[in-house]
Amino acid sequence: MPLIVATRGDAVESVYYGSLAVAAADGRLLAAAGDCTFPMFTRSTLKPFQALPFVADGGPAHFGFSPAQVALMCASHSGEPRHLAGVADMLARIACDEAALQCGSHAPLFYAATGRAPPADLAASPLHHNCSGKHAGFLAWCRLHGQPTATYLDPAHPLQRAIRRRLARLLGLRTNALPLGIDGCGAPNYALPLACLAQAYARLASPGAPPPLATLFAAMTGHPEMVAGEARNDLLLMQAAAGDWVAKGGADGVQALGVRSRGLGIALKIADGSPRALQTALAAILDRLGLLPADGASPLAPWRAGEIRNAAGRLTGRLLPVFELVRPGAAQESGGAGGGDRQESAA
């Protein structure tokens, strides 16, 4: 359904379609817009749950990883010096070097996020890849369990099977109900209904979450600068409600957010993958849920304004929300967030 329109002057120029879900930790769908039952790839919003087997097995304590490094395992980091140093130290602690990382390389996201040009002599390495912390965590799980590192991205590898089982168990889904794809970094990725993704983040943020989820929540909210980086959405969201919101975005217009004080999770997908409408849609969702102050004091207030300016700084249009949050009827809620292909959930 249409979520956001872009205007030029007083006329609508572009329309951004998408879907969103607000869910409780027990799977109740609290509010929605658009189709939140169709499976959509989770992309990097999956990262905390990809780290779950390593954390549950005591990996951070075994290797002496700090909470900031646990946050890096959940990160789409910006390749800032603190990120590179954190991942390099993780690799040293597990007796691996960066050649073992199979994520590839790209220029640090820091430059695009801050509007700065990369140095002409920049030589990007796998450490600079935004997923290198996740991949270091994958390698650490392999070291912890004596499993091969060369094939750690194979969907049949014990690590990837463990991730799939943990995710299915968390949401009370059958493992064969998780459509499989390969993410940009080469790791297996799974499609979920947005209602299930929202539930996953509600469980991640829950005060009663079991220790592995509580460890991940504490690491991400305690070190949001490691989860993203300067001027990035996840850092801004977690700074806006320090210690209460846990946020993780993904490529192609996906964003998830867990709100501890309200016991809910939010999942959003912009249909065409465009990032342009994402901030405005998020601000509108938070407004409608009463999570942004009406006086405009939030650091996210510019997202609410949705201003479109040209290169000279002149206001040319706005991004405007055109959706309402709808509470599903009892019939829609009866199967929980995941519909009829669920099994009994286990934490």
C-alpha positions as CSV (number, residue, x, y, z in Angstrom):
1,M,0.0,0.0,0.0
2,P,1.2,3.6,-0.4
3,L,3.1,4.7,2.7
4,I,4.9,7.9,1.6
5,V,4.4,10.4,-1.2
6,A,7.1,12.8,-2.4
7,T,5.8,16.2,-3.5
8,R,7.3,18.8,-5.8
9,G,5.6,22.1,-5.0
10,D,2.1,21.2,-4.3
11,A,1.9,18.2,-6.6
12,V,2.7,14.6,-5.9
13,E,5.7,13.4,-7.9
14,S,6.5,10.0,-6.5
15,V,4.7,7.3,-4.4
16,Y,6.5,4.8,-2.1
17,Y,4.7,1.6,-1.4
18,G,5.4,-0.7,1.5
19,S,4.2,-2.6,4.6
20,L,4.7,-2.5,8.3
21,A,3.9,-4.4,11.4
22,V,3.8,-3.8,15.1
23,A,3.8,-6.9,17.2
24,A,4.1,-8.1,20.8
25,A,6.7,-10.6,22.0
26,D,4.0,-13.3,22.2
27,G,3.2,-12.9,18.5
28,R,0.0,-10.8,18.8
29,L,-0.2,-8.4,15.9
30,L,-0.9,-5.0,17.4
31,A,-1.1,-2.8,14.3
32,A,-0.3,-3.0,10.7
33,A,-0.4,-1.2,7.3
34,G,-0.2,-3.1,4.1
35,D,0.5,-6.8,3.8
36,C,2.6,-7.9,6.8
37,T,2.1,-11.7,6.2
38,F,4.0,-12.0,2.9
39,P,7.6,-13.3,3.5
40,M,10.2,-10.6,2.9
41,F,13.9,-11.0,3.2
42,T,15.2,-9.8,6.5
43,R,18.6,-8.7,5.2
44,S,20.8,-7.2,8.0
45,T,17.9,-7.0,10.5
46,L,18.7,-10.7,11.0
47,K,22.2,-10.1,12.4
48,P,21.4,-10.2,16.1
49,F,19.7,-13.6,15.6
50,Q,22.7,-14.8,13.5
51,A,24.8,-14.1,16.5
52,L,22.5,-15.9,18.9
53,P,24.0,-19.4,18.7
54,F,27.5,-18.1,19.5
55,V,26.2,-16.0,22.5
56,A,24.1,-18.8,23.7
57,D,27.1,-21.2,23.7
58,G,29.2,-18.8,25.9
59,G,31.4,-17.7,23.0
60,P,32.0,-14.1,24.1
61,A,33.3,-15.1,27.6
62,H,35.3,-18.0,26.1
63,F,37.3,-15.7,23.8
64,G,37.1,-12.5,26.0
65,F,35.0,-10.5,23.6
66,S,33.8,-7.2,25.0
67,P,30.1,-6.1,24.9
68,A,31.2,-3.6,22.1
69,Q,32.5,-6.6,20.1
70,V,29.2,-8.5,20.7
71,A,27.5,-5.4,19.2
72,L,29.9,-5.6,16.3
73,M,28.6,-9.1,15.5
74,C,25.2,-7.6,15.1
75,A,26.4,-4.6,13.1
76,S,26.3,-3.1,9.7
77,H,29.3,-1.0,10.7
78,S,30.6,2.1,8.9
79,G,34.3,1.1,8.7
80,E,35.3,3.7,11.2
81,P,38.6,3.2,13.1
82,R,36.9,1.8,16.2
83,H,35.0,-0.7,14.0
84,L,38.2,-1.9,12.2
85,A,40.1,-2.2,15.5
86,G,37.3,-4.1,17.1
87,V,37.0,-6.7,14.3
88,A,40.8,-7.1,14.0
89,D,41.0,-7.8,17.7
90,M,38.2,-10.4,17.4
91,L,40.1,-12.2,14.7
92,A,43.3,-12.1,16.7
93,R,41.6,-13.7,19.7
94,I,40.4,-16.6,17.6
95,A,43.7,-17.1,15.7
96,C,42.3,-16.0,12.3
97,D,43.4,-13.2,10.0
98,E,41.2,-11.1,7.7
99,A,41.9,-13.5,4.8
100,A,39.5,-15.9,6.5
101,L,36.6,-13.4,6.1
102,Q,34.5,-14.3,3.1
103,C,32.4,-11.2,3.1
104,G,34.3,-9.4,0.3
105,S,35.2,-5.8,0.6
106,H,33.8,-2.3,-0.2
107,A,34.5,1.3,0.7
108,P,33.6,2.1,4.3
109,L,29.9,3.2,4.6
110,F,31.2,6.2,6.7
111,Y,31.9,8.2,3.6
112,A,28.4,7.9,2.0
113,A,26.7,8.4,5.4
114,T,28.6,11.7,6.0
115,G,28.7,12.9,2.5
116,R,32.5,12.8,2.4
117,A,34.6,11.5,-0.5
118,P,36.8,8.5,0.3
119,P,40.6,9.1,0.0
120,A,41.9,8.5,-3.5
121,D,44.4,6.0,-2.1
122,L,41.9,4.0,0.0
123,A,42.5,0.3,-0.3
124,A,39.4,-1.4,1.1
125,S,39.9,-4.8,2.7
126,P,37.4,-7.3,4.1
127,L,37.7,-5.5,7.5
128,H,36.0,-2.5,5.9
129,H,32.9,-4.5,4.8
130,N,30.0,-3.6,7.0
131,C,29.4,-7.2,7.8
132,S,32.9,-8.1,8.9
133,G,31.9,-8.2,12.6
134,K,29.2,-10.7,11.8
135,H,31.6,-12.8,9.8
136,A,34.2,-12.6,12.6
137,G,31.5,-14.0,14.9
138,F,30.8,-16.8,12.5
139,L,34.4,-17.7,12.5
140,A,34.5,-17.6,16.3
141,W,31.6,-20.0,16.5
142,C,33.6,-22.4,14.3
143,R,36.6,-22.1,16.5
144,L,34.5,-22.6,19.6
145,H,33.1,-25.8,18.3
146,G,36.0,-27.1,16.3
147,Q,34.1,-26.8,13.0
148,P,35.7,-26.0,9.6
149,T,36.1,-22.3,8.8
150,A,36.5,-22.6,5.0
151,T,32.9,-23.5,4.4
152,Y,31.2,-21.4,7.2
153,L,28.8,-19.7,4.7
154,D,27.5,-23.0,3.3
155,P,23.8,-23.3,4.3
156,A,24.6,-27.0,5.2
157,H,27.4,-26.0,7.6
158,P,26.7,-26.7,11.3
159,L,26.8,-23.0,12.1
160,Q,24.2,-22.1,9.5
161,R,22.0,-25.0,10.5
162,A,22.3,-23.8,14.2
163,I,21.2,-20.2,13.2
164,R,18.2,-21.5,11.2
165,R,17.1,-23.7,14.2
166,R,17.5,-20.9,16.7
167,L,15.5,-18.5,14.5
168,A,12.7,-21.0,13.9
169,R,12.6,-21.9,17.6
170,L,12.5,-18.2,18.7
171,L,9.4,-17.6,16.5
172,G,7.7,-20.9,16.8
173,L,8.2,-21.7,13.1
174,R,9.1,-24.8,11.3
175,T,12.6,-24.6,9.8
176,N,11.3,-25.5,6.4
177,A,9.0,-22.4,6.6
178,L,12.0,-20.1,6.3
179,P,12.7,-19.3,2.6
180,L,16.4,-19.2,2.0
181,G,18.4,-16.6,0.0
182,I,22.0,-15.4,0.0
183,D,22.7,-12.0,1.4
184,G,25.1,-9.4,-0.1
185,C,27.9,-10.6,2.1
186,G,27.4,-14.2,1.1
187,A,25.7,-15.4,4.2
188,P,22.4,-17.3,4.2
189,N,19.5,-15.0,4.8
190,Y,15.8,-15.8,5.5
191,A,12.5,-14.3,4.5
192,L,9.9,-13.7,7.2
193,P,6.5,-12.1,7.3
194,L,7.0,-8.6,8.7
195,A,4.7,-9.6,11.6
196,C,7.3,-12.3,12.6
197,L,10.2,-9.9,12.2
198,A,8.4,-7.4,14.5
199,Q,7.8,-10.2,17.0
200,A,11.5,-11.1,16.9
201,Y,12.5,-7.6,17.9
202,A,9.8,-7.4,20.6
203,R,11.4,-10.6,22.1
204,L,14.9,-9.1,21.7
205,A,13.8,-6.0,23.6
206,S,11.7,-7.8,26.3
207,P,12.8,-7.3,29.9
208,G,12.1,-11.0,30.5
209,A,14.2,-12.2,27.6
210,P,16.4,-15.2,28.2
211,P,20.1,-14.5,28.8
212,P,21.3,-14.8,25.1
213,L,18.8,-12.3,23.9
214,A,19.4,-10.1,26.9
215,T,23.1,-10.1,26.2
216,L,22.5,-9.0,22.6
217,F,20.1,-6.3,23.7
218,A,22.5,-4.9,26.3
219,A,25.4,-4.9,23.8
220,M,23.5,-3.2,21.0
221,T,21.9,-0.6,23.2
222,G,25.0,0.0,25.3
223,H,27.2,0.4,22.2
224,P,25.0,1.7,19.4
225,E,28.0,3.4,17.8
226,M,29.3,-0.1,17.0
227,V,26.1,-1.2,15.4
228,A,26.1,1.5,12.8
229,G,28.2,4.7,12.8
230,E,28.1,8.4,12.4
231,A,24.9,9.8,10.8
232,R,23.4,6.3,10.3
233,N,19.8,5.4,11.1
234,D,20.4,2.7,13.7
235,L,22.7,4.9,15.8
236,L,20.3,7.9,15.6
237,L,17.3,5.7,16.7
238,M,19.1,4.1,19.6
239,Q,20.5,7.5,20.8
240,A,16.9,9.0,20.6
241,A,15.7,6.6,23.3
242,A,18.9,5.4,25.0
243,G,18.6,2.0,26.5
244,D,15.0,1.5,25.5
245,W,15.1,1.1,21.7
246,V,17.1,-1.6,19.9
247,A,17.3,-0.9,16.1
248,K,18.7,-2.6,13.1
249,G,18.2,-1.8,9.5
250,G,18.9,-3.8,6.4
251,A,19.4,-3.3,2.7
252,D,16.6,-2.7,0.3
253,G,14.4,-0.7,2.6
254,V,14.1,-2.9,5.7
255,Q,14.1,-1.6,9.3
256,A,13.3,-3.3,12.6
257,L,13.0,-1.7,16.0
258,G,12.3,-3.2,19.5
259,V,10.8,-0.9,22.2
260,R,11.4,-2.3,25.7
261,S,9.2,0.1,27.6
262,R,6.2,-0.7,25.4
263,G,6.8,-4.4,24.9
264,L,6.6,-4.2,21.1
265,G,8.5,-4.6,18.0
266,I,8.2,-2.8,14.7
267,A,9.2,-4.0,11.2
268,L,9.0,-1.9,8.1
269,K,9.7,-2.6,4.4
270,I,9.7,-0.1,1.6
271,A,8.6,-2.1,-1.4
272,D,11.1,-0.8,-4.0
273,G,14.0,-0.9,-1.6
274,S,14.5,2.9,-1.8
275,P,16.0,4.4,1.4
276,R,14.6,7.8,0.6
277,A,11.2,7.3,2.2
278,L,12.4,5.2,5.2
279,Q,13.1,7.9,7.7
280,T,9.8,9.7,7.1
281,A,7.9,6.4,7.4
282,L,9.7,5.5,10.6
283,A,8.9,8.9,12.1
284,A,5.3,8.5,11.1
285,I,5.1,5.1,12.8
286,L,6.7,6.4,16.0
287,D,4.4,9.4,16.0
288,R,1.3,7.2,15.6
289,L,2.5,5.0,18.4
290,G,3.1,8.0,20.7
291,L,6.8,7.4,20.9
292,L,8.0,10.8,19.6
293,P,7.5,13.9,21.7
294,A,4.9,16.3,20.2
295,D,7.0,19.3,21.0
296,G,9.6,18.3,18.3
297,A,12.3,17.9,20.9
298,S,13.4,14.5,19.5
299,P,16.7,14.3,17.5
300,L,14.5,12.5,15.0
301,A,12.4,15.6,14.4
302,P,14.1,16.3,11.0
303,W,12.8,12.9,9.8
304,R,9.3,14.0,10.6
305,A,9.7,17.2,8.5
306,G,10.6,15.2,5.4
307,E,12.1,18.1,3.6
308,I,13.4,17.7,0.1
309,R,16.0,20.4,-0.8
310,N,18.0,21.0,-4.0
311,A,21.8,21.4,-4.2
312,A,21.4,25.1,-3.3
313,G,19.5,24.3,-0.2
314,R,16.1,25.5,-1.5
315,L,13.0,23.6,-0.3
316,T,11.5,21.9,-3.4
317,G,9.1,19.5,-1.8
318,R,8.3,17.1,1.1
319,L,8.0,13.5,1.9
320,L,4.6,13.0,3.5
321,P,3.1,9.9,5.2
322,V,-0.2,8.8,3.7
323,F,-1.0,5.7,5.8
324,E,-2.8,4.9,9.0
325,L,-2.0,2.1,11.4
326,V,-4.9,-0.4,11.6
327,R,-5.5,-2.8,14.4
328,P,-6.2,-6.2,12.9
329,G,-9.5,-7.9,13.7
330,A,-9.8,-11.0,15.9
331,A,-9.8,-13.3,12.9
332,Q,-6.6,-11.9,11.6
333,E,-4.9,-12.2,15.0
334,S,-6.1,-15.7,15.8
335,G,-3.0,-17.4,14.3
336,G,-0.5,-15.0,15.9
337,A,2.1,-13.2,13.9
338,G,3.1,-16.1,11.7
339,G,-0.2,-17.5,10.6
340,G,-0.9,-21.1,10.2
341,D,2.7,-22.5,9.6
342,R,3.7,-22.1,13.3
343,Q,4.6,-24.5,16.0
344,E,4.8,-24.0,19.7
345,S,7.4,-21.3,20.5
346,A,10.4,-22.0,22.6
347,A,12.7,-19.3,24.0
